[in-house]
């Protein structure tokens, strides 16, 4: 099965999001997914099995519990599959990054101007000024 077939299902994507936060028991995953998607415990188990068999998740026993963790390699492979297509969105993301940096810089400069206006230099308070260059 192709990685996008696995990742195309919203329930499996949500399970992977949960696992990205750290290892979780099947019961914890089931509770969250059942609440969010309104599906049965057997349906959640089936999604976990698909993730496990496709290599996206690993499972280890811990007493009576089964602990699931994300397996990074299939996600890395899926990300690599997108590489030829990045040229379509990367310039837009780069431009967004530039605009965000400009906004942060503008806010920082405005805050500095406000601080300078609220706290005039002590030289100005005493009436002395520094000589200006010509």
Backbone as CSV, one residue per row, in Angstrom:
resi,resn,N_x,N_y,N_z,CA_x,CA_y,CA_z,C_x,C_y,C_z
1,UNK,0.849,-1.173,0.000,0.000,0.000,0.000,0.899,1.241,0.000
2,UNK,0.569,2.212,-0.802,1.339,3.445,-0.904,1.129,4.291,0.354
3,UNK,2.147,5.030,0.740,2.073,5.860,1.946,0.885,6.815,1.908
4,UNK,0.569,7.356,0.737,-0.551,8.293,0.664,-1.884,7.590,0.878
5,UNK,-1.956,6.296,0.566,-3.171,5.542,0.883,-3.345,5.462,2.395
6,UNK,-2.256,5.273,3.097,-2.297,5.204,4.561,-2.635,6.580,5.129
7,UNK,-1.935,7.599,4.672,-2.088,8.952,5.210,-3.356,9.641,4.728
8,UNK,-3.987,9.091,3.708,-5.193,9.702,3.167,-6.407,9.568,4.075
9,UNK,-6.360,8.670,5.017,-7.490,8.464,5.916,-7.372,9.388,7.124
10,UNK,-8.409,10.193,7.418,-8.321,11.150,8.533,-8.151,10.484,9.894
11,UNK,-8.700,9.307,10.088,-8.540,8.623,11.375,-7.082,8.215,11.560
12,UNK,-6.471,7.664,10.525,-5.066,7.261,10.641,-4.156,8.473,10.802
13,UNK,-4.477,9.569,10.111,-3.675,10.789,10.297,-3.771,11.264,11.736
14,UNK,-4.967,11.201,12.309,-5.137,11.642,13.703,-4.360,10.735,14.654
15,UNK,-4.392,9.443,14.404,-3.623,8.524,15.247,-2.140,8.869,15.170
16,UNK,-1.647,9.140,13.971,-0.240,9.513,13.827,0.060,10.829,14.537
17,UNK,-0.876,11.773,14.493,-0.688,13.030,15.230,-0.559,12.754,16.722
18,UNK,-1.409,11.873,17.238,-1.337,11.515,18.658,0.001,10.856,18.978
19,UNK,0.446,9.965,18.106,1.704,9.264,18.340,2.910,10.188,18.190
20,UNK,2.768,11.248,17.417,3.868,12.206,17.272,4.167,12.895,18.602
21,UNK,3.184,12.926,19.500,3.374,13.514,20.826,4.117,12.565,21.756
22,UNK,4.163,11.284,21.398,4.853,10.297,22.218,4.087,8.988,22.238
23,UNK,4.714,8.004,22.814,4.136,6.667,22.898,2.807,6.711,23.656
24,UNK,1.824,5.942,23.146,0.501,5.914,23.783,-0.034,4.494,23.755
25,UNK,-0.854,4.193,24.732,-1.470,2.869,24.763,-2.617,2.812,23.766
26,UNK,-2.929,1.581,23.358,-4.052,1.391,22.435,-5.337,1.944,23.045
27,UNK,-5.492,1.788,24.351,-6.692,2.304,25.025,-6.792,3.820,24.962
28,UNK,-5.674,4.500,25.185,-5.666,5.965,25.111,-5.994,6.442,23.698
29,UNK,-5.381,5.801,22.737,-5.654,6.152,21.334,-7.122,5.921,21.031
30,UNK,-7.614,4.762,21.442,-9.007,4.419,21.193,-9.971,5.429,21.779
31,UNK,-9.729,5.847,23.019,-10.614,6.826,23.670,-10.675,8.127,22.872
32,UNK,-9.506,8.643,22.506,-9.466,9.912,21.769,-10.145,9.786,20.407
33,UNK,-9.795,8.744,19.676,-10.308,8.588,18.311,-11.807,8.286,18.326
34,UNK,-12.257,7.461,19.258,-13.693,7.169,19.350,-14.483,8.442,19.654
35,UNK,-13.957,9.258,20.564,-14.635,10.508,20.920,-14.664,11.473,19.732
36,UNK,-13.535,11.608,19.024,-13.439,12.585,17.940,-14.172,12.152,16.678
37,UNK,-14.151,10.853,16.364,-14.706,10.388,15.096,-15.984,9.583,15.253
38,UNK,-16.336,9.233,16.486,-17.554,8.467,16.700,-17.509,7.073,16.099
39,UNK,-16.336,6.453,16.119,-16.220,5.097,15.574,-16.039,4.112,16.728
40,UNK,-16.229,2.848,16.443,-16.153,1.808,17.466,-14.701,1.446,17.791
41,UNK,-14.530,0.769,18.916,-13.203,0.292,19.303,-12.642,-0.683,18.282
42,UNK,-13.443,-1.622,17.740,-12.888,-2.496,16.703,-12.418,-1.731,15.462
43,UNK,-13.104,-0.643,15.117,-12.673,0.161,13.964,-11.332,0.827,14.250
44,UNK,-11.164,1.331,15.486,-9.881,1.932,15.870,-8.784,0.873,15.802
45,UNK,-9.078,-0.313,16.302,-8.103,-1.413,16.261,-7.695,-1.735,14.830
46,UNK,-8.644,-1.683,13.927,-8.346,-1.958,12.521,-7.396,-0.894,11.950
47,UNK,-7.639,0.374,12.292,-6.745,1.447,11.830,-5.350,1.262,12.423
48,UNK,-5.274,0.884,13.701,-3.976,0.636,14.321,-3.251,-0.517,13.624
49,UNK,-4.004,-1.552,13.250,-3.407,-2.691,12.553,-2.838,-2.255,11.206
50,UNK,-3.591,-1.416,10.471,-3.104,-0.928,9.170,-1.811,-0.136,9.366
51,UNK,-1.777,0.734,10.371,-0.567,1.520,10.629,0.604,0.618,11.022
52,UNK,0.328,-0.387,11.815,1.368,-1.318,12.254,1.895,-2.145,11.077
53,UNK,0.978,-2.716,10.292,1.391,-3.582,9.177,2.070,-2.810,8.052
54,UNK,1.734,-1.536,7.907,2.370,-0.726,6.858,3.673,-0.104,7.339
55,UNK,4.002,-0.299,8.620,5.267,0.190,9.160,5.234,1.588,9.713
56,UNK,4.070,2.236,9.725,3.978,3.602,10.234,3.987,3.655,11.757
57,UNK,3.642,2.552,12.406,3.608,2.504,13.860,4.242,1.208,14.328
58,UNK,4.829,1.280,15.498,5.354,0.096,16.149,4.531,-0.145,17.413
59,UNK,4.536,-1.373,17.878,3.796,-1.713,19.089,4.677,-2.592,19.959
60,UNK,4.580,-2.382,21.260,5.300,-3.237,22.194,4.390,-3.522,23.379
61,UNK,4.462,-4.741,23.871,3.640,-5.075,25.036,4.216,-4.439,26.300
62,UNK,3.335,-4.028,27.186,3.720,-3.495,28.493,2.702,-4.028,29.491
63,UNK,2.954,-5.222,29.976,1.966,-5.889,30.815,0.751,-6.223,29.974
64,UNK,-0.400,-5.779,30.441,-1.640,-6.028,29.698,-1.876,-4.998,28.600
65,UNK,-1.066,-3.946,28.591,-1.260,-2.878,27.596,-0.391,-3.107,26.379
66,UNK,-0.818,-2.496,25.281,-0.010,-2.458,24.053,0.315,-0.996,23.804
67,UNK,1.595,-0.680,23.772,2.033,0.698,23.581,2.461,0.907,22.135
68,UNK,1.880,1.942,21.537,2.156,2.276,20.143,3.083,3.485,20.094
69,UNK,3.933,3.474,19.090,4.843,4.601,18.841,4.908,4.811,17.337
70,UNK,5.273,6.015,16.953,5.397,6.337,15.537,6.716,5.773,15.011
71,UNK,6.697,5.287,13.818,7.908,4.823,13.143,8.259,5.877,12.094
72,UNK,9.386,6.549,12.228,9.686,7.700,11.364,10.012,7.366,9.914
73,UNK,10.573,6.201,9.642,11.054,5.926,8.286,9.970,6.029,7.213
74,UNK,8.784,5.437,7.393,7.763,5.591,6.351,7.341,7.048,6.136
75,UNK,7.339,7.843,7.204,6.996,9.258,7.056,8.093,9.996,6.303
76,UNK,9.337,9.621,6.559,10.449,10.214,5.817,10.356,9.852,4.341
77,UNK,9.981,8.609,4.063,9.810,8.184,2.672,8.666,8.939,2.001
78,UNK,7.572,9.148,2.738,6.444,9.908,2.189,6.872,11.348,1.910
79,UNK,7.630,11.927,2.828,8.113,13.299,2.628,9.020,13.370,1.400
80,UNK,9.857,12.361,1.220,10.743,12.336,0.048,9.944,12.239,-1.246
81,UNK,8.811,11.538,-1.195,7.972,11.422,-2.388,7.501,12.801,-2.845
82,UNK,7.313,13.724,-1.897,6.831,15.072,-2.217,7.928,15.978,-2.772
83,UNK,9.190,15.604,-2.643,10.298,16.473,-3.055,10.146,17.059,-4.454
84,UNK,9.783,16.287,-5.481,9.669,16.892,-6.809,8.569,17.953,-6.912
85,UNK,7.662,17.973,-5.949,6.527,18.894,-6.006,6.720,20.126,-5.132
86,UNK,7.767,20.112,-4.317,7.983,21.232,-3.390,8.131,22.555,-4.130
87,UNK,8.618,22.537,-5.346,8.829,23.790,-6.086,7.522,24.547,-6.298
88,UNK,6.391,23.851,-6.173,5.107,24.511,-6.363,4.694,25.336,-5.151
89,UNK,5.112,24.932,-3.959,4.686,25.679,-2.789,5.835,26.306,-2.013
90,UNK,7.072,25.862,-2.221,8.178,26.385,-1.435,8.380,27.893,-1.599
91,UNK,8.299,28.452,-2.811,8.453,29.910,-2.920,7.400,30.672,-2.109
92,UNK,6.189,30.131,-2.053,5.136,30.778,-1.270,5.451,30.706,0.225
93,UNK,5.965,29.566,0.677,6.340,29.439,2.081,7.520,30.339,2.414
94,UNK,8.471,30.460,1.493,9.609,31.354,1.706,9.135,32.804,1.810
95,UNK,8.209,33.196,0.928,7.677,34.562,0.956,6.918,34.808,2.260
96,UNK,6.175,33.812,2.703,5.465,33.944,3.982,6.458,34.129,5.114
97,UNK,7.535,33.355,5.116,8.572,33.503,6.142,9.171,34.894,6.144
98,UNK,9.405,35.455,4.958,9.938,36.812,4.846,8.964,37.826,5.435
99,UNK,7.691,37.693,5.101,6.680,38.623,5.625,6.546,38.509,7.140
100,UNK,6.605,37.305,7.663,6.531,37.128,9.111,7.733,37.772,9.790
101,UNK,8.915,37.619,9.209,10.120,38.237,9.763,10.010,39.756,9.721
102,UNK,9.466,40.291,8.634,9.276,41.747,8.543,8.318,42.233,9.620
103,UNK,7.254,41.489,9.843,6.288,41.866,10.877,6.911,41.849,12.264
104,UNK,7.714,40.815,12.548,8.393,40.742,13.849,9.350,41.917,14.013
105,UNK,10.078,42.243,12.941,11.025,43.364,12.998,10.282,44.683,13.225
106,UNK,9.173,44.876,12.536,8.404,46.108,12.690,7.870,46.230,14.120
107,UNK,7.384,45.124,14.691,6.885,45.161,16.074,8.013,45.452,17.059
108,UNK,9.182,44.849,16.815,10.323,45.082,17.701,10.759,46.544,17.632
109,UNK,10.846,47.113,16.426,11.248,48.515,16.280,10.221,49.448,16.907
110,UNK,8.942,49.140,16.746,7.895,49.972,17.358,8.001,49.918,18.878
111,UNK,8.257,48.736,19.428,8.406,48.608,20.885,9.626,49.381,21.364
112,UNK,10.715,49.352,20.588,11.912,50.115,20.953,11.631,51.610,20.928
113,UNK,10.867,52.073,19.923,10.522,53.504,19.851,9.662,53.904,21.047
114,UNK,8.718,53.046,21.424,7.876,53.336,22.587,8.706,53.399,23.860
115,UNK,9.653,52.478,23.994,10.522,52.468,25.171,11.377,53.724,25.201
116,UNK,11.925,54.108,24.051,12.743,55.314,23.979,11.920,56.551,24.308
117,UNK,10.677,56.605,23.855,9.820,57.761,24.126,9.435,57.820,25.597
118,UNK,9.241,56.684,26.218,8.848,56.643,27.626,10.031,56.886,28.554
119,UNK,11.241,56.614,28.096,12.446,56.757,28.917,13.470,57.615,28.195
120,UNK,13.282,58.946,28.197,14.257,59.792,27.493,15.632,59.662,28.146
121,UNK,16.664,59.872,27.337,18.043,59.769,27.848,18.261,60.760,28.964
122,UNK,19.098,60.410,29.920,19.372,61.282,31.057,20.064,62.560,30.608
123,UNK,20.833,62.523,29.525,21.492,63.724,29.015,20.465,64.746,28.584
124,UNK,19.379,64.306,27.978,18.347,65.228,27.520,17.632,65.845,28.710
125,UNK,17.458,65.082,29.813,16.795,65.606,31.002,17.636,66.692,31.662
126,UNK,18.953,66.575,31.611,19.815,67.560,32.260,20.037,68.792,31.386
127,UNK,19.525,68.753,30.167,19.647,69.905,29.301,20.887,69.898,28.436
128,UNK,21.729,68.905,28.597,22.928,68.846,27.759,22.655,68.013,26.537
129,UNK,23.255,68.374,25.481,23.130,67.610,24.255,24.504,67.306,23.730
130,UNK,24.584,66.255,22.990,25.858,65.911,22.380,26.011,66.728,21.108
131,UNK,27.235,67.092,20.790,27.439,67.847,19.552,27.052,67.006,18.343
132,UNK,26.425,67.664,17.391,26.021,66.973,16.179,27.112,67.058,15.144
133,UNK,27.248,65.985,14.388,28.248,65.984,13.329,27.728,66.741,12.136
134,UNK,28.621,67.412,11.445,28.219,68.135,10.239,28.709,67.486,9.017
